[in-house]
Amino acid sequence: MNLEEYFARTGYKGSFEKQDLETLTDIFQHHIRAVPFENLSIHCGEKITLDLEHVYNKIVRRKRGGWCMENNQLLGWVLKHLGYDTSFLGAYVFNPHQNAYASIMTHLVVKVVIDGKAYIVDGGFGVSYQMWQPMELVSGKDQPQAPGVFRFTEKNAIWYLEKMRRKQYIPNQHFSNSDLLEKKECRKVYMFSLEPRTVEDFCFQCTYLQTSPDSLFTKKSICTLQTTDGFRALIGWTLTETTYNYKENMDLVEFVTLQDEEVEKTLKEKFDITLDRKLVPINIKGFYTI
């Protein structure tokens, strides 16, 4: 495990000397545009483990992606070795279908402190809720980014993240009512406390999310990647490509349904992923929105 190999994977060629916000943002953006958020291991007979060396080999050497516990663990390791003041936090993801936050802590994020200011760095959420810049941990302040306007609010030592999106233009009206399309303009994302966590705090959740029939991740095969102007996502057989601010205050959302034989080729061409085992795509309706 070494930083040079990681940076070759993400394409980052900037400075390693400064532990400032500008450098952090640059490293972070290279990560989210090179490393997909994906759960494909579950759907091709592989086990997801939180062992850091295994995560490193998977993402850096095998050029795969991972979910939050993999992406953010690796990102935290990189930042810590560069000299950043980092810690892990645990979040409870909002479920729009139940209109409630999850009852178990399933989302790992990184907190970074620079010159006395705290920031949340989350490279493991994917789709349209993936932040593109570290977010200052301050309550009630709108933080506009390319994906939309993010905002933290704090109440009784619990922090809440929400995001406001733009209007959407969907050329293929067949998908205008798709459950892969976010309907609300303002959406709750997750909640968390500032209690430091360790990777060991997520071992049960890692097993649960890849085995339980109630888990989103067993119901959907998901691969998403941020681009320079939006993101792309392959969920089951549906490929979505979103362009942010395609027109003034409007995002372009394009949908295509793939045939079985097109899935593997699309993973390589759109996400630079080559799987070692055969993927069995799945997309049980009603459990996921973008």
Backbone as numpy.savetxt, mean C-alpha at the origin, in Angstrom:
# Nx Ny Nz CAx CAy CAz Cx Cy Cz
21.96 -8.98 3.08 21.11 -7.79 3.08 21.99 -6.55 3.08
21.84 -5.72 2.05 22.59 -4.47 2.04 21.80 -3.38 1.34
22.09 -2.14 1.71 21.32 -1.01 1.21 21.52 -0.79 -0.28
22.74 -1.03 -0.78 23.00 -0.80 -2.20 22.11 -1.68 -3.08
21.93 -2.93 -2.65 21.10 -3.86 -3.42 19.63 -3.42 -3.38
19.20 -2.94 -2.21 17.83 -2.42 -2.10 17.63 -1.22 -3.01
18.58 -0.28 -3.02 18.42 0.92 -3.84 18.52 0.60 -5.33
19.26 -0.44 -5.69 19.27 -0.89 -7.09 17.88 -1.40 -7.46
17.22 -2.06 -6.51 15.86 -2.57 -6.76 14.87 -1.44 -6.98
14.98 -0.35 -6.21 14.01 0.74 -6.32 14.44 1.82 -7.32
15.70 1.79 -7.74 16.17 2.79 -8.70 16.56 4.12 -8.08
16.67 4.16 -6.75 17.04 5.42 -6.09 18.53 5.66 -6.25
18.89 6.88 -6.71 20.29 7.22 -6.93 20.68 8.51 -6.22
19.85 8.92 -5.26 20.09 10.18 -4.57 21.08 10.05 -3.42
21.07 11.05 -2.56 22.01 11.12 -1.44 21.61 10.17 -0.31
22.62 9.65 0.39 22.41 8.85 1.59 22.85 9.62 2.84
23.39 10.80 2.62 24.05 11.51 3.71 23.08 12.24 4.63
22.05 12.84 4.06 21.16 13.67 4.86 19.95 12.87 5.34
19.63 13.03 6.61 18.42 12.42 7.15 17.34 13.50 7.24
16.99 14.07 6.08 16.00 15.15 6.06 14.73 14.68 5.35
13.70 15.54 5.37 12.40 15.18 4.80 12.48 15.00 3.29
13.26 15.81 2.63 13.38 15.72 1.17 13.96 14.36 0.75
15.01 13.92 1.45 15.61 12.63 1.14 14.64 11.49 1.46
13.99 11.59 2.60 13.00 10.58 3.00 11.92 10.45 1.94
11.40 11.57 1.46 10.33 11.56 0.45 10.81 10.90 -0.84
12.03 11.21 -1.25 12.57 10.65 -2.49 12.74 9.13 -2.38
13.29 8.68 -1.26 13.47 7.23 -1.04 12.11 6.54 -1.02
11.16 7.15 -0.34 9.81 6.60 -0.20 9.12 6.48 -1.56
9.21 7.53 -2.38 8.53 7.50 -3.68 9.15 6.47 -4.61
10.45 6.29 -4.54 11.07 5.24 -5.35 10.58 3.86 -4.91
10.37 3.68 -3.62 9.87 2.39 -3.13 8.48 2.09 -3.67
7.54 3.02 -3.51 6.15 2.72 -3.88 5.96 2.60 -5.39
6.91 3.14 -6.19 6.81 3.02 -7.65 7.57 1.82 -8.21
8.30 1.14 -7.33 9.05 -0.04 -7.77 8.53 -1.32 -7.13
8.03 -1.22 -5.90 7.63 -2.41 -5.14 6.11 -2.45 -5.02
5.47 -3.42 -5.66 4.00 -3.50 -5.59 3.49 -3.83 -4.19
2.28 -3.38 -3.92 1.50 -3.90 -2.79 0.75 -5.10 -3.34
1.05 -6.30 -2.84 0.42 -7.50 -3.42 0.35 -8.63 -2.41
-0.64 -9.51 -2.64 -0.85 -10.68 -1.78 -0.83 -11.96 -2.60
-0.12 -11.96 -3.72 -0.20 -13.06 -4.68 0.31 -14.38 -4.12
1.18 -14.30 -3.11 1.69 -15.55 -2.51 0.56 -16.44 -2.02
-0.47 -15.81 -1.45 -1.60 -16.57 -0.91 -2.28 -17.38 -2.00
-2.26 -16.85 -3.22 -3.02 -17.45 -4.32 -2.14 -18.23 -5.30
-0.89 -18.45 -4.89 -0.05 -19.36 -5.69 0.71 -20.33 -4.79
0.13 -20.61 -3.61 0.63 -21.68 -2.76 1.89 -21.37 -1.99
2.18 -20.09 -1.74 3.35 -19.71 -0.94 2.89 -19.17 0.41
3.72 -19.35 1.42 3.42 -18.81 2.74 4.09 -17.46 2.91
3.36 -16.49 3.45 3.93 -15.18 3.75 4.47 -15.21 5.17
5.75 -14.87 5.31 6.38 -14.85 6.63 6.93 -13.46 6.89
7.05 -13.10 8.16 7.53 -11.77 8.53 9.02 -11.75 8.87
9.71 -12.86 8.69 11.16 -12.88 8.89 11.80 -11.87 7.93
12.58 -10.92 8.48 13.08 -9.81 7.67 13.96 -10.28 6.51
14.78 -11.27 6.76 15.65 -11.76 5.68 14.82 -12.37 4.55
13.77 -13.07 4.91 12.87 -13.63 3.90 12.17 -12.52 3.12
11.72 -11.49 3.83 11.07 -10.34 3.19 12.04 -9.65 2.23
13.28 -9.47 2.68 14.30 -8.84 1.85 14.53 -9.65 0.56
14.70 -10.95 0.71 14.94 -11.80 -0.47 13.76 -11.77 -1.43
12.56 -11.78 -0.88 11.36 -11.77 -1.71 11.27 -10.47 -2.52
11.40 -9.33 -1.83 11.17 -8.04 -2.49 12.38 -7.58 -3.29
13.57 -7.72 -2.72 14.77 -7.18 -3.37 15.33 -8.13 -4.42
15.48 -9.40 -4.06 16.16 -10.33 -4.98 15.20 -11.01 -5.95
13.98 -11.32 -5.48 13.02 -11.98 -6.37 12.12 -10.97 -7.08
12.30 -9.68 -6.76 11.56 -8.59 -7.40 10.05 -8.76 -7.29
9.64 -9.18 -6.09 8.22 -9.28 -5.80 7.80 -8.04 -5.01
6.52 -8.02 -4.62 6.04 -7.00 -3.71 5.65 -7.67 -2.41
4.75 -7.02 -1.68 4.28 -7.59 -0.43 3.18 -6.73 0.15
2.62 -7.19 1.29 1.62 -6.35 1.94 2.30 -5.49 3.00
1.52 -4.78 3.82 2.09 -3.75 4.69 3.17 -4.28 5.61
2.97 -5.48 6.15 3.92 -6.03 7.12 5.25 -6.37 6.48
5.26 -6.54 5.16 6.50 -6.78 4.43 7.09 -5.45 3.93
6.29 -4.70 3.19 6.78 -3.43 2.62 7.28 -2.47 3.69
6.48 -2.26 4.72 6.86 -1.25 5.72 7.94 -1.75 6.66
8.01 -3.05 6.88 9.12 -3.58 7.67 10.45 -3.35 6.94
10.45 -3.64 5.64 11.67 -3.43 4.84 12.03 -1.95 4.78
11.03 -1.11 4.55 11.25 0.33 4.50 11.79 0.85 5.83
11.25 0.35 6.94 11.73 0.75 8.25 13.18 0.36 8.47
13.55 -0.85 8.02 14.93 -1.31 8.13 15.87 -0.39 7.35
15.47 -0.05 6.13 16.29 0.84 5.29 16.50 2.19 5.97
15.41 2.79 6.44 15.49 4.12 7.04 16.31 4.11 8.32
16.15 3.06 9.11 16.91 2.97 10.36 18.39 2.87 10.07
18.77 2.08 9.06 20.18 1.94 8.71 20.76 3.22 8.11
19.91 4.06 7.58 20.38 5.36 7.07 20.51 6.40 8.18
20.03 6.05 9.38 20.17 6.96 10.50 18.91 7.69 10.91
17.79 7.35 10.31 16.52 7.99 10.68 16.03 7.45 12.02
15.33 8.30 12.76 14.69 7.91 14.02 13.34 7.28 13.67
13.26 5.96 13.71 12.06 5.25 13.23 11.47 4.36 14.31
10.18 4.10 14.20 9.50 3.11 15.03 8.29 2.60 14.26
7.77 1.44 14.67 6.58 0.86 14.04 5.35 1.19 14.88
4.22 1.42 14.19 2.93 1.59 14.83 1.96 0.57 14.23
0.86 0.32 14.95 -0.14 -0.62 14.45 -1.48 0.08 14.23
-2.12 -0.21 13.09 -3.37 0.47 12.75 -4.50 -0.52 12.53
-5.73 0.00 12.68 -6.96 -0.77 12.46 -7.64 -0.20 11.22
-7.77 -1.01 10.19 -8.25 -0.54 8.88 -9.77 -0.41 8.88
-10.24 0.64 8.23 -11.69 0.87 8.11 -12.28 -0.03 7.04
-13.39 -0.68 7.38 -14.11 -1.54 6.43 -15.37 -0.81 5.98
-15.40 -0.33 4.73 -16.56 0.45 4.28 -17.85 -0.35 4.21
-17.75 -1.66 4.03 -18.96 -2.48 3.93 -19.63 -2.67 5.28
-18.82 -2.67 6.32 -19.37 -2.79 7.68 -19.47 -1.42 8.35
-18.94 -0.40 7.69 -18.92 0.97 8.23 -18.32 0.99 9.63
-17.18 0.28 9.76 -16.53 0.17 11.07 -15.05 -0.14 10.88
-14.27 0.19 11.91 -12.86 -0.17 11.88 -12.70 -1.63 12.29
-11.67 -2.27 11.78 -11.41 -3.67 12.10 -11.20 -3.84 13.61
-11.52 -5.01 14.11 -11.38 -5.27 15.54 -9.98 -5.76 15.89
-9.19 -6.12 14.89 -7.81 -6.53 15.15 -6.85 -5.62 14.39
-5.67 -5.45 14.96 -4.65 -4.56 14.41 -3.91 -5.27 13.28
-4.25 -4.94 12.05 -3.68 -5.67 10.91 -2.73 -4.85 10.06
-2.60 -3.55 10.34 -1.81 -2.70 9.45 -0.60 -2.12 10.18
0.58 -2.37 9.64 1.83 -1.86 10.20 2.28 -0.63 9.44
2.59 0.45 10.15 3.11 1.68 9.52 4.39 2.10 10.23
5.12 3.02 9.60 6.39 3.50 10.14 6.23 4.95 10.59
6.70 5.24 11.79 6.77 6.63 12.25 8.22 7.08 12.18
8.45 8.26 11.61 9.80 8.81 11.49 9.81 10.19 12.12
10.79 10.47 12.96 10.92 11.78 13.59 12.13 12.50 12.99
11.90 13.70 12.47 12.96 14.53 11.88 12.90 15.91 12.52
13.98 16.30 13.14 14.06 17.62 13.78 12.87 17.87 14.70
12.51 16.86 15.45 11.43 17.00 16.43 10.03 16.88 15.87
9.89 16.75 14.55 8.57 16.58 13.93 8.35 15.12 13.57
7.16 14.62 13.88 6.83 13.22 13.59 6.10 13.12 12.26
6.43 12.08 11.48 5.80 11.81 10.19 5.38 10.35 10.13
4.28 10.09 9.43 3.87 8.72 9.14 4.31 8.38 7.72
5.04 7.26 7.60 5.50 6.77 6.30 4.85 5.41 6.10
3.99 5.30 5.11 3.23 4.07 4.88 3.36 3.67 3.42
4.22 2.69 3.17 4.42 2.21 1.80 3.68 0.92 1.52
2.66 0.62 2.35 2.01 -0.68 2.22 0.51 -0.64 2.28
-0.12 0.34 1.63 -1.58 0.33 1.58 -2.09 0.10 0.15
-1.41 0.68 -0.80 -1.78 0.42 -2.20 -2.98 1.20 -2.68
-3.36 0.93 -3.90 -4.47 1.56 -4.63 -4.53 3.07 -4.41
-5.71 3.65 -4.33 -5.82 5.11 -4.27 -5.59 5.66 -2.87
-5.44 4.78 -1.88 -5.20 5.25 -0.51 -3.72 5.22 -0.14
-2.88 4.92 -1.13 -1.45 4.94 -0.91 -0.95 6.38 -0.90
-0.44 6.84 0.25 0.14 8.19 0.30 1.40 8.24 -0.57
1.68 9.39 -1.14 2.86 9.56 -1.98 3.97 10.31 -1.27
3.66 10.91 -0.15 4.65 11.64 0.63 4.47 11.30 2.10
5.56 11.36 2.88 5.39 11.21 4.33 4.41 12.26 4.83
3.53 11.85 5.74 2.53 12.78 6.27 2.92 13.26 7.66
2.91 14.57 7.83 3.21 15.12 9.14 2.10 14.71 10.12
2.52 14.26 11.29 1.56 13.79 12.28 1.02 15.00 13.05
0.04 15.65 12.45 -0.59 16.82 13.04 -2.09 16.71 12.80
-2.88 17.06 13.80 -4.32 16.85 13.73 -5.03 18.00 13.03
-5.98 17.63 12.13 -6.88 18.60 11.53 -6.32 19.39 10.37
-5.14 19.04 9.88 -4.50 19.79 8.80 -4.66 19.03 7.48
-5.25 19.67 6.46 -5.32 19.07 5.14 -3.91 18.96 4.55
-3.59 17.77 4.03 -2.27 17.56 3.42 -2.47 17.08 1.98
-2.56 18.02 1.04 -2.81 17.66 -0.36 -1.62 16.91 -0.97
-1.92 15.83 -1.67 -0.91 15.08 -2.42 -1.53 14.72 -3.77
-0.73 14.14 -4.64 -1.24 13.77 -5.96 -2.47 12.86 -5.90
-2.53 11.87 -4.99 -3.72 11.01 -4.95 -4.98 11.71 -4.43
-4.85 12.84 -3.74 -6.00 13.54 -3.16 -5.57 14.25 -1.90
-6.51 14.59 -1.06 -6.21 15.32 0.17 -6.33 14.36 1.35
-5.21 14.16 2.05 -5.19 13.32 3.24 -5.28 14.21 4.48
-5.80 13.62 5.57 -5.90 14.39 6.81 -5.91 13.45 8.01
-5.11 13.81 9.02 -5.18 13.13 10.32 -6.06 13.95 11.26
-6.81 13.25 12.09 -7.47 13.90 13.22 -7.19 13.05 14.45
-7.04 13.71 15.57 -6.72 13.01 16.82 -7.82 13.24 17.84
-8.23 12.16 18.50 -9.25 12.26 19.54 -8.95 11.24 20.62
-8.76 11.70 21.85 -8.47 10.83 22.98 -7.28 9.90 22.71
-6.21 10.48 22.15 -4.95 9.78 21.88 -5.06 8.73 20.76
-6.18 8.71 20.04 -6.33 7.85 18.86 -6.30 8.75 17.62
-5.50 8.33 16.65 -5.34 9.09 15.41 -6.13 8.42 14.29
-6.77 9.23 13.47 -7.60 8.75 12.36 -7.08 9.34 11.05
-6.96 8.49 10.05 -6.56 8.95 8.71 -7.76 8.87 7.78
-7.99 9.95 7.04 -9.03 9.94 6.01 -8.50 10.58 4.75
-9.18 10.30 3.63 -8.74 10.83 2.34 -9.94 11.32 1.54
-9.77 12.48 0.92 -10.79 13.03 0.02 -10.29 12.90 -1.41
-11.11 12.32 -2.26 -10.71 12.10 -3.65 -11.35 13.13 -4.57
-10.89 13.14 -5.80 -11.49 13.97 -6.83 -12.69 13.26 -7.45
-13.35 13.93 -8.37 -14.38 13.28 -9.18 -13.70 12.26 -10.08
-14.50 11.32 -10.60 -13.94 10.25 -11.41 -14.60 10.21 -12.79
-13.77 10.03 -13.81 -14.26 9.83 -15.16 -13.98 8.38 -15.55
-15.05 7.64 -15.85 -14.95 6.21 -16.16 -15.43 5.99 -17.60
-14.51 5.87 -18.55 -14.92 5.71 -19.96 -15.78 4.47 -20.19
-15.44 3.35 -19.56 -16.19 2.11 -19.71 -17.32 2.08 -18.67
-18.49 2.52 -19.08 -19.61 2.65 -18.15 -20.11 1.32 -17.61
-19.66 0.23 -18.22 -19.99 -1.10 -17.70 -19.49 -1.25 -16.26
-18.43 -0.50 -15.91 -17.82 -0.60 -14.58 -18.25 0.54 -13.65
-19.23 1.34 -14.06 -19.59 2.52 -13.27 -20.14 2.16 -11.89
-20.68 0.95 -11.74 -21.18 0.51 -10.43 -20.34 -0.60 -9.82
-19.12 -0.76 -10.33 -18.24 -1.82 -9.84 -17.91 -1.63 -8.37
-17.81 -2.75 -7.63 -17.41 -2.63 -6.23 -15.91 -2.34 -6.11
-15.20 -2.30 -7.23 -13.81 -1.89 -7.23 -13.66 -0.37 -7.32
-14.79 0.32 -7.41 -14.78 1.77 -7.56 -15.23 2.41 -6.25
-14.41 3.32 -5.73 -14.78 4.02 -4.49 -15.93 4.97 -4.75
-17.01 4.84 -3.97 -18.20 5.66 -4.20 -18.17 6.96 -3.40
-17.61 6.93 -2.20 -17.63 8.12 -1.36 -16.47 9.06 -1.70
-16.74 10.36 -1.64 -15.68 11.33 -1.93 -14.73 11.48 -0.76
-15.22 11.27 0.46 -14.36 11.31 1.64 -14.43 9.94 2.30
-13.30 9.34 2.53 -13.27 7.96 3.02 -12.33 7.82 4.21
-12.79 7.17 5.26 -11.93 6.81 6.38 -10.98 5.70 5.92
-9.73 5.75 6.37 -8.74 4.76 5.93 -8.34 3.84 7.08
-7.78 4.39 8.15 -7.47 3.58 9.32 -7.29 4.46 10.55
-7.22 3.80 11.73 -6.98 4.50 12.98 -5.82 3.80 13.71
-5.12 4.58 14.56 -3.95 4.02 15.24 -3.63 4.84 16.48
-2.86 4.23 17.38 -2.31 4.97 18.52 -0.80 5.11 18.29
-0.16 5.87 19.17 1.28 6.09 19.03 2.10 5.11 19.86
1.44 4.04 20.34 2.17 3.01 21.09 3.12 2.27 20.16
4.42 2.27 20.46 5.37 1.57 19.58 5.06 0.07 19.51
5.21 -0.48 18.34 4.96 -1.91 18.11 6.21 -2.60 17.59
6.22 -3.91 17.68 7.29 -4.70 17.08 6.67 -5.59 16.00
7.52 -6.14 15.15 7.02 -7.05 14.11 6.34 -8.26 14.75
6.83 -8.67 15.91 6.25 -9.83 16.60 4.78 -9.59 16.97
4.40 -8.32 17.12 3.01 -8.01 17.44 2.06 -8.35 16.29
2.61 -8.67 15.11 1.78 -8.90 13.93 1.81 -10.36 13.47
2.43 -11.25 14.24 2.57 -12.64 13.79 1.21 -13.34 13.66
0.34 -13.16 14.65 -0.99 -13.77 14.56 -1.75 -13.24 13.35
-1.69 -11.91 13.17 -2.43 -11.27 12.07 -1.92 -11.76 10.71
-0.62 -11.95 10.61 -0.04 -12.42 9.35 -0.60 -13.79 8.98
-0.72 -14.67 9.96 -1.30 -15.99 9.70 -2.79 -15.89 9.41
-3.49 -15.12 10.23 -4.94 -14.97 10.08 -5.31 -14.44 8.69
-4.63 -13.38 8.26 -5.01 -12.72 7.01 -4.81 -13.61 5.78
-3.89 -14.57 5.87 -3.65 -15.42 4.70 -4.34 -16.79 4.77
-5.09 -17.02 5.89 -5.76 -18.31 6.03 -7.25 -18.21 6.30
-7.71 -17.13 6.94 -9.11 -17.06 7.34 -10.03 -16.82 6.14
-11.16 -17.55 6.08 -12.14 -17.29 5.01 -12.79 -15.92 5.15
-12.64 -15.29 6.30 -13.21 -13.96 6.51 -12.24 -12.84 6.10
-11.03 -13.19 5.72 -10.03 -12.19 5.37 -10.23 -11.69 3.94
-10.09 -10.39 3.77 -10.13 -9.79 2.43 -9.11 -10.45 1.52
-7.95 -10.79 2.08 -6.83 -11.24 1.25 -6.99 -12.67 0.75
-7.86 -13.46 1.38 -8.15 -14.79 0.82 -9.26 -14.72 -0.23
-10.01 -13.61 -0.23 -11.12 -13.45 -1.17 -10.72 -12.74 -2.46
-9.53 -12.08 -2.44 -9.08 -11.31 -3.60 -7.61 -11.57 -3.86
-7.25 -11.78 -5.11 -5.84 -11.73 -5.49 -5.57 -10.29 -5.93
-4.61 -9.64 -5.27 -4.41 -8.20 -5.41 -2.96 -7.90 -5.77
-2.76 -7.05 -6.77 -1.44 -6.53 -7.07 -1.62 -5.08 -7.52
-1.02 -4.13 -6.79 -1.16 -2.73 -7.16 0.20 -2.05 -7.13
0.37 -1.06 -7.97 1.65 -0.35 -8.06 1.38 1.12 -8.40
2.06 2.00 -7.68 1.95 3.43 -7.97 2.80 3.76 -9.20
2.34 4.71 -10.00 3.07 5.15 -11.18 3.42 6.63 -10.99
3.99 7.25 -12.01 4.36 8.66 -11.88 3.13 9.57 -11.91
2.00 9.07 -12.43 0.81 9.93 -12.53 -0.46 9.28 -12.00
-0.33 8.14 -11.31 -1.51 7.47 -10.77 -1.14 6.12 -10.19
-1.96 5.12 -10.47 -1.63 3.76 -10.02 -2.33 2.76 -10.93
-1.85 1.53 -10.89 -2.53 0.43 -11.59 -2.78 -0.68 -10.59
-3.83 -1.44 -10.83 -4.19 -2.51 -9.92 -4.76 -3.69 -10.70
-4.33 -4.89 -10.33 -4.91 -6.11 -10.88 -5.55 -6.85 -9.72
-6.88 -6.88 -9.72 -7.65 -7.54 -8.66 -8.48 -8.63 -9.33
-8.13 -9.88 -9.03 -8.75 -10.98 -9.78 -8.34 -10.88 -11.24
-9.33 -10.72 -12.10 -9.06 -10.61 -13.53 -9.25 -9.17 -14.04
-9.51 -8.24 -13.12 -9.80 -6.86 -13.52 -8.58 -5.98 -13.35
-8.13 -5.41 -14.47 -7.02 -4.46 -14.44 -7.58 -3.05 -14.44
-7.17 -2.26 -13.45 -7.57 -0.86 -13.33 -6.35 0.02 -13.50
-6.47 1.05 -14.32 -5.40 2.04 -14.45 -6.00 3.42 -14.20
-5.49 4.08 -13.16 -6.01 5.38 -12.76 -4.97 6.46 -13.01
-5.40 7.56 -13.62 -4.55 8.73 -13.85 -5.10 9.86 -13.00
-4.29 10.35 -12.06 -4.73 11.42 -11.17 -4.77 12.77 -11.90
-5.82 13.54 -11.61 -5.96 14.89 -12.15 -5.86 14.90 -13.68
-6.51 13.91 -14.29 -6.53 13.77 -15.75 -7.11 15.04 -16.39
-8.18 15.54 -15.79 -8.71 16.86 -16.11 -8.82 17.60 -14.79
-9.12 18.86 -14.82 -9.15 19.64 -13.59 -10.09 19.00 -12.56
-9.52 18.65 -11.43 -10.25 18.02 -10.32 -10.99 16.75 -10.74
-10.38 15.98 -11.65 -11.01 14.73 -12.10 -9.94 13.68 -12.40
-10.16 12.46 -11.88 -9.28 11.34 -12.15 -9.87 10.46 -13.24
-9.02 9.94 -14.10 -9.43 8.99 -15.14 -9.26 7.58 -14.59
-10.33 6.78 -14.64 -10.29 5.40 -14.14 -10.69 4.46 -15.27
-9.73 3.67 -15.74 -9.96 2.77 -16.87 -9.93 1.31 -16.40
-10.92 0.54 -16.84 -11.06 -0.86 -16.45 -10.92 -1.77 -17.67
-10.28 -2.92 -17.48 -10.22 -3.96 -18.51 -10.36 -5.31 -17.81
-11.17 -6.20 -18.37 -11.29 -7.56 -17.84 -10.38 -8.48 -18.65
-9.50 -9.19 -17.95 -8.53 -10.06 -18.61 -9.04 -11.48 -18.71
-8.52 -12.18 -19.69 -8.73 -13.63 -19.79 -7.64 -14.33 -18.96
-7.88 -15.58 -18.60 -6.92 -16.32 -17.78 -5.50 -16.25 -18.34
-5.40 -16.43 -19.66 -4.07 -16.48 -20.27 -3.37 -15.12 -20.31
-4.11 -14.05 -20.04 -3.52 -12.71 -20.06 -2.98 -12.27 -18.70
-3.35 -12.96 -17.65 -3.00 -12.51 -16.29 -1.49 -12.52 -16.07
-0.85 -13.63 -16.39 0.59 -13.76 -16.16 1.37 -12.72 -16.96
0.99 -12.53 -18.22 1.65 -11.55 -19.08 1.46 -10.13 -18.55
0.27 -9.84 -18.04 -0.02 -8.51 -17.49 0.79 -8.25 -16.23
0.94 -9.26 -15.38 1.76 -9.10 -14.18 3.19 -8.72 -14.55
3.72 -9.32 -15.60 5.09 -9.02 -16.03 5.17 -7.63 -16.67
4.24 -7.32 -17.56 4.32 -6.07 -18.32 3.97 -4.85 -17.48
2.98 -4.97 -16.60 2.48 -3.82 -15.85 3.10 -3.68 -14.45
3.56 -4.81 -13.87 4.05 -4.78 -12.49 5.46 -5.34 -12.34
6.04 -5.84 -13.45 7.38 -6.43 -13.46 7.48 -7.58 -12.46
6.42 -8.37 -12.38 6.40 -9.53 -11.47 6.35 -10.82 -12.29
7.27 -11.72 -11.95 7.26 -13.07 -12.49 7.13 -14.04 -11.31
6.07 -14.81 -11.30 5.81 -15.72 -10.18 6.50 -17.06 -10.40
6.94 -17.69 -9.29 7.56 -19.00 -9.36 6.52 -20.11 -9.49
5.31 -19.83 -9.00 4.24 -20.83 -9.03 3.03 -20.29 -9.77
2.13 -21.17 -10.11 0.94 -20.79 -10.86 -0.03 -20.00 -9.99
-0.44 -18.84 -10.47 -1.42 -18.01 -9.76 -2.84 -18.48 -10.09
-3.66 -18.56 -9.04 -5.09 -18.83 -9.22 -5.83 -17.55 -8.86
-6.21 -16.73 -9.85 -6.86 -15.45 -9.54 -8.20 -15.67 -8.84
-8.56 -14.70 -8.01 -9.85 -14.77 -7.32 -10.34 -13.35 -7.06
-11.65 -13.17 -7.15 -12.24 -11.86 -6.88 -13.69 -12.07 -6.45
-13.86 -12.39 -5.17 -15.21 -12.55 -4.62 -15.80 -11.17 -4.44
-16.95 -10.91 -5.01 -17.52 -9.57 -5.05 -17.92 -9.06 -3.67
-17.87 -7.75 -3.54 -18.41 -7.10 -2.36 -17.45 -6.93 -1.21
-16.14 -7.12 -1.46 -15.19 -7.05 -0.35 -14.06 -6.05 -0.57
-14.07 -5.31 -1.65 -12.92 -4.46 -1.92 -13.32 -3.24 -2.74
-12.81 -2.10 -2.35 -13.02 -0.90 -3.16 -11.70 -0.19 -3.35
-11.60 0.56 -4.43 -10.34 1.24 -4.73 -10.39 2.68 -4.27
